[in-house]
Amino acid sequence: MITSVKNQTVKDIIELKTSRGRRTQKMFMVEGPHLVREARDAGVLLKAYTTDDSLDGEEVSFEVMKKICDTATPTTQIGLCSLLNKTEITDRVLILDGLQDPGNVGTLLRSAASFGFNTIFFSDNTCDFYNDKVIRSSQGSIFKLNLIKGDKLEFIKKLSSTHTIYNTNVRNGVDVRSANLSGKLALILGNEGNGVSDEINELNLPSLFIQMDNMESLNVGVAGSILMYEISNRI
């Protein structure tokens, strides 16, 4: 059993809370038995640690688990996972342009997995998909998706040869309910406060919007989920 918070293994696990630590160790951490099971089922679980001898993993003390965990109430099990490495670009793609709220991103990952958007592209200025809050709010959907991070303009240019790419705009564009949404398709969602970036707007891509009564806009997690649901019904 590991009982000291100064143990080198504990220090290494804590480093996984940083993007630099994840890159250096080529691992990321998940918290809780549910996410550990999801990681195991996905074949990426490398090792588990637990305070509960009924669960798999090396035992650690409560003090160690409290030091490791980000949650206010420490979980009973954590897992160390290899970095995700899927590469196939699927027929439905979600492009996240500058989203900063991990809760919104996690919500969108869950909706994407539910509605067939199995490739998610993260622009360089979108929060890290290995962020602990993203992973927790995704409820394990992170293990079911192809996640890519990089230069958004390069990715869009490459994708445009195979997919119709739709921007989103709350005021202009085509109502998603009447748009022609056949074939391979990508959907761009922008920053919570500022929307899609100027660089993408300058590409003059076709835009979709949601017709609403009494409201000017929706939370990006809600709006993106509605759009993906509507599009999934046209497949």
C-alpha positions in Angstrom: 0.0 0.0 0.0 1.2 3.5 -0.8 0.7 5.7 2.3 3.0 8.7 1.8 2.0 11.7 -0.3 5.7 12.2 -1.0 6.0 8.9 -2.7 7.4 9.3 -6.3 4.5 7.4 -7.8 2.1 9.9 -6.2 4.2 12.8 -7.5 4.1 11.4 -11.0 0.4 10.9 -10.9 -0.2 14.5 -9.7 1.9 15.7 -12.7 -0.7 14.2 -15.0 -3.0 17.0 -14.0 -0.8 19.2 -16.3 -0.7 19.0 -20.1 3.1 18.9 -19.8 3.0 16.0 -17.5 0.6 14.1 -19.8 2.8 14.7 -22.8 6.0 13.7 -20.9 4.5 10.5 -19.4 2.2 9.7 -22.4 -0.6 9.0 -20.0 -3.7 10.7 -18.5 -5.8 10.1 -15.4 -9.4 9.3 -14.9 -11.3 9.4 -11.5 -14.0 7.0 -10.3 -14.9 3.4 -10.9 -17.2 4.2 -13.8 -14.5 5.9 -15.8 -11.9 3.2 -14.9 -14.3 0.6 -16.3 -14.8 2.6 -19.4 -11.1 2.9 -19.9 -10.6 -0.8 -19.3 -13.3 -1.6 -21.9 -11.6 0.7 -24.4 -8.3 -1.1 -23.9 -6.4 2.0 -22.7 -6.2 1.4 -18.9 -2.6 0.9 -17.8 -2.9 0.8 -14.0 -5.5 1.5 -11.3 -5.1 2.7 -7.7 -7.8 2.3 -5.0 -8.7 2.8 -1.4 -11.3 0.0 -1.6 -10.0 -3.5 -1.5 -13.1 -4.8 -3.4 -11.9 -2.8 -6.5 -9.0 -3.7 -8.8 -5.8 -1.8 -8.4 -2.9 -1.1 -6.0 -4.1 0.2 -2.7 -3.3 3.7 -1.5 -4.3 5.5 1.7 -7.2 8.0 1.9 -4.7 10.8 2.3 -2.9 9.8 -0.9 -6.2 9.5 -2.8 -7.2 12.9 -1.5 -3.9 14.4 -2.7 -4.3 12.8 -6.1 -8.0 13.7 -6.8 -9.3 17.0 -8.1 -12.8 16.4 -6.7 -13.8 17.8 -3.3 -14.8 14.3 -2.1 -12.0 11.9 -3.2 -13.1 8.9 -5.2 -12.3 5.3 -4.3 -10.5 4.5 -7.6 -8.4 6.2 -10.2 -6.9 4.9 -13.5 -3.9 5.8 -15.5 -4.6 5.5 -19.2 -2.5 5.6 -22.4 -3.1 8.6 -24.6 -6.0 8.1 -27.1 -4.8 7.5 -30.7 -7.6 7.1 -33.1 -7.1 8.6 -36.6 -10.0 7.7 -38.8 -12.1 10.7 -40.0 -15.7 9.6 -39.8 -18.7 10.8 -41.9 -19.9 13.2 -39.1 -17.3 15.6 -37.6 -17.7 18.2 -34.9 -15.2 21.1 -34.9 -14.7 23.0 -31.6 -13.4 26.5 -32.2 -12.1 28.2 -29.0 -14.4 26.6 -26.4 -13.1 27.2 -22.9 -15.7 25.7 -20.5 -14.9 22.0 -19.7 -18.5 21.4 -18.8 -19.7 22.5 -22.2 -17.0 20.4 -24.0 -18.0 17.4 -21.9 -21.6 17.8 -22.8 -20.8 18.1 -26.5 -18.7 14.9 -26.3 -21.6 13.0 -24.8 -24.0 14.4 -27.5 -21.6 13.7 -30.3 -21.2 10.1 -29.2 -25.0 9.8 -29.0 -25.8 11.3 -32.4 -23.0 9.9 -34.6 -20.5 12.7 -34.6 -17.6 10.3 -33.9 -14.7 12.6 -34.8 -14.2 15.7 -32.7 -11.6 18.3 -33.7 -10.3 20.7 -31.0 -8.7 23.9 -32.2 -5.4 24.9 -30.5 -7.3 27.4 -28.3 -10.0 25.0 -27.2 -9.6 23.5 -23.7 -7.6 20.2 -23.5 -9.8 17.1 -24.0 -7.7 15.4 -21.2 -8.8 18.1 -18.8 -10.2 16.3 -15.8 -13.4 18.2 -15.8 -13.9 17.4 -19.5 -13.4 13.7 -18.9 -15.8 13.6 -15.9 -18.5 15.6 -17.7 -18.1 13.4 -20.8 -19.2 10.4 -18.7 -16.8 8.1 -20.6 -17.8 9.2 -24.1 -14.2 10.3 -24.5 -13.3 6.7 -25.0 -15.8 6.2 -27.8 -14.6 9.1 -30.0 -11.8 10.0 -32.3 -10.3 13.2 -30.8 -7.9 15.4 -32.8 -6.2 18.7 -31.8 -4.4 21.0 -34.2 -4.6 24.0 -36.5 -8.2 24.6 -37.4 -7.7 26.2 -40.8 -5.4 23.4 -42.0 -7.9 20.8 -40.8 -10.9 22.6 -42.4 -9.0 22.9 -45.7 -8.1 19.2 -45.7 -11.6 18.2 -44.6 -13.3 20.3 -47.3 -12.3 17.8 -50.0 -14.5 15.1 -48.5 -17.1 16.9 -46.2 -19.6 19.7 -46.5 -18.6 22.0 -43.6 -21.2 24.1 -41.9 -20.5 27.2 -39.8 -23.0 28.2 -37.1 -24.5 31.6 -36.7 -27.4 32.8 -34.5 -28.6 35.4 -36.9 -27.8 34.3 -40.4 -27.8 31.0 -42.4 -30.3 28.2 -43.0 -32.7 26.9 -40.5 -31.3 23.4 -39.6 -34.8 22.0 -40.0 -34.9 22.8 -43.7 -31.2 22.5 -44.7 -30.0 19.7 -47.0 -27.8 17.7 -44.7 -27.0 14.6 -46.8 -23.5 13.2 -47.3 -20.4 13.6 -45.2 -20.7 16.7 -42.9 -18.8 18.7 -40.4 -20.3 21.2 -37.9 -18.3 24.1 -36.4 -19.2 25.5 -32.9 -17.6 28.6 -31.5 -16.5 30.1 -28.2 -19.0 30.6 -25.5 -18.9 34.4 -25.5 -17.6 35.3 -28.9 -18.9 32.6 -31.2 -17.0 31.3 -34.2 -13.7 33.0 -34.8 -13.1 35.7 -37.5 -10.7 33.4 -39.3 -13.4 30.8 -39.8 -16.2 33.4 -40.6 -13.9 34.8 -43.4 -14.1 31.4 -45.1 -17.7 32.1 -46.0 -18.9 28.6 -45.2 -22.6 27.8 -45.3 -24.2 28.4 -41.9 -26.9 26.7 -39.9 -29.0 28.2 -37.1 -31.8 27.2 -34.8 -35.1 29.0 -35.1 -36.1 30.2 -31.6 -38.9 32.1 -29.9 -38.3 34.6 -27.1 -34.5 34.0 -26.9 -31.6 35.3 -28.9 -29.1 32.5 -28.2 -28.5 29.2 -26.4 -25.7 27.8 -24.4 -23.2 26.3 -26.9 -23.6 22.8 -25.2 -27.3 23.0 -25.7 -27.2 24.5 -29.2 -24.6 22.0 -30.4 -26.6 19.1 -29.1 -29.8 20.2 -30.8 -27.9 20.7 -34.1 -26.3 17.3 -33.9 -29.7 15.7 -33.1 -31.4 17.4 -36.0 -28.6 16.4 -38.4 -28.6 12.8 -37.1 -32.2 12.5 -38.1 -31.3 13.2 -41.7 -28.8 10.4 -42.1 
